[in-house]
Amino acid sequence: MSLELFYTNFMQEIYSEAEVGSKFNEPVFVEKVCDYLVDQAVIENYHLCSYKKDSLGLKLDAWHQNEENGVLTLIVSHYKDSLETLTTSLAMQISKRAVRFFEKSLDSNFYQTMEETDLAYPLVRDICLKSSGITSVRILIITNGEISKSIKSIGPMDNCNGIKIIFDIWDIERIYRIDSSSSGKEAIEIDFKAEFGDYLPCLKAFSKTDEYQSYLLVLPGELLSQLYDKYTERLLEQNVRTFLQFKGKVNKGMRNTIINQPNMFFAFNNGLTATAEEITTLEEHGNTMISKLKNLQIVNGGQTTASIYNTLKKEKADLSQVFIQVKLTIVPPEFVETIVPKISEYANTQNKVNAADFFSNSPFHWRFEELSRRIWAPSSEGGLQETHWFYERARGQYMTAKTKLTPAEQKKFEKINPKSQMITKTDLAKYCNSWEKLPHVVSLGAQKNFGRFADVMTERWNNDEKQFNELFFKESIAKAIMFKELDKKIMKQSWYGGYKANLVTYTISKFQHMLDCKGKLLDFISIWKSQSLPNEILSSLLDIAEKVNEVIKDTPLHVTNIGEWCKKEDCWENLIQTHIQLSTDVENLLIDPSTAKEREKEAANVQSIDNGIEAQRYVFDKTDKYWKKMQAWNKASFVLSHKEKSILDIAAAIPVKIPSEKQCLSLLDAERKAYEEGFHFD
């Protein structure tokens, strides 16, 4: 797809979502790009504010503050209805509007003259009253134009109360480039000499015959802090845990060591485990030096990285004596999905790791992906084309599937798998947790909400994996349809005044709570069959949303930031206590729990059959050499039980002998055990 065609499709999506009037286009664009930045791990979350004062030269469209490291991100948009070039002078002009907004916010007179209902008020007040907690300001310019090739960068400024201000630009070409890549994310390309002044010494830890290259190195604390400052959470995308401030013993210990005994940090800390896709090395005076790395990822040591960075930013710690040992493995892109989770798992000895930490590669994911590729969604009313809801188990799957096709095949693919019906892991977590009455968790942001979802799904899978079947998939898509339709309509309501993301999740949670009180259930299958939300339900949800809007804005006296208030369970408790009448029209569309139980029982039985069929197909798809090699491996290692060995013997004799569906299920368990104990098939 060319940039021009990508731009046309991108803008059509905005026009479609805005539905009416050009005045709605820019807010839709801002939200669309902010969602994209969250997905790219550029920001963790965001708040929309749409603040503009031309007379004062001020503009701000969204913001986010990282409470752990004190970095304040201000997002300002430049939107036009045609593809324009963003020149250096125009970029400077746009950036100055956000800088002026920040400078003016430091003056208490500014927030005191604002209306408290203004979406920018909580931010302006916090900047003024809590400026000491701001370590740096990052201004992101987002535009549907294309930046001029003459723009290399907008340099940092240090003239705002001693707070460093840095800039970045996200234009349509940058988004197009990432969307067109097979990985679906922007590459991290580090040139150590050019960016940080010197090469990085290392020791090779591999032989010429090894499949993967590994290196040992010592990373200065200052360099690690600089890397994190530049690439932030993008360095930790493959990491199995998130940084939880200085609450645990490990984090407190690291902080104290950095401040009081920095020279002992190397001795006390377990170090980092990292991967990269490509490495460039050179020999200098007999020593191996790392010149460049592509897509560096810290897969174990997120707490160490964030602790060093935060202690520098918040407490101005001296990192000159802090050093960290690093084990670096070069993993080609095609093996990232299989190798990196194993590196993460085996490296995580510092703290206990739960199964949910590796959820991105869990059986739940594989099952949901398989269902999404197999199950056809009914055609919408008046249409004939059945479609799929494409589930991205791994980032970039949708684009990767398309790029392998010819232009004609791509058009066919898009008809069968519309982009509007592509959902990600974090999308699914948002839809499901909203229905599970966890709006305060959803409001925490995509990654933290996904962590909670992973815990629940892992526990449920371990209890009974058969519940994740066709019925579960169809009901999940019905929840997606509900969320998406409410999300589109809510911004057009006359009472709407911001906080859409919070309003949608709280409204759906309140709706589910109201159904619980009635002892009834929503008929998700009817929504699945029609691929749309009944008007009665959508109308009722919008009525509920209006009440929700009043409740979440009625904050306690000490709270001014509504977005932060929505993250508290107390906010949800307030809404629970608020009585809202369920309309009779909606009650007529509900079903009894007994009906749902029958559906669940039948679906679980079908899934049991499907499991056996899929297992048998898998076993037969493997060559006889595969099972014979495992058979020979087990004779030397004695890992498998007598029963497992007997089934393996049958599989090794295919087609002379045929394993049953039940035996194939047992063989899959034996195969997992074999791989865990070191078996591999070249």
Secondary structure, DSSP 8 states (H G I E B T S, - for coil): --HHHHHHHHHHHHHHHH-S-GGGHHHHHHHHHHHHHHHTTS-S--EEEEEEEGGGTEEEEEEEE-TTT-EEEEEEEE--SS--EE-HHHHHHHHHHHHHHHHHHTSHHHHHTS-TTSTTHHHHHHHHHSGGG--EEEEEEEESSEE-TT------EEEETTEEEEEEEE-HHHHHHHHHSSSSS---EEEHHHHHSS-EEEEE---TT-SSEEEEEEEEHHHHHHHHHHHGGGGGTT-SS---TT-SHHHHHHHHHHHH-GGGHHHH---EEEEESEEEEEEETTEEEEEEEES-EEEE-HHHHHHHHHHHHHH----TT-EEEEEEEE--GGGHHHHHHHHHHHH--SS---GGGGGGGSHHHHHHHHHHHH--B---TT----B--EEESSTTHHHHHHHTS-HHHHHHHHHHS-GGGEEEHHHHHHHHHHHTT-HHHHTT-HHHHHHHHHHHHHHHHHH-GGGSSHHHHHHHHHHHHHHHHHHHHHTTSTT--S-HHHHHHHHHHHHHHHHHHHT-EE-HHHHHHHTS--HHHHHHHHHHHHHHHHHHHS--TT---HHHHTTSHHHHHHHHHS-----HHHHTTEE-HHHHHHHHHHHHHHHHHHHHHHHHHHHHHS-HHHHHHHHHHHHHH--S-HHHHHHHHHHHTTTTS---HHHHHHHHHHHHHHHHTT----
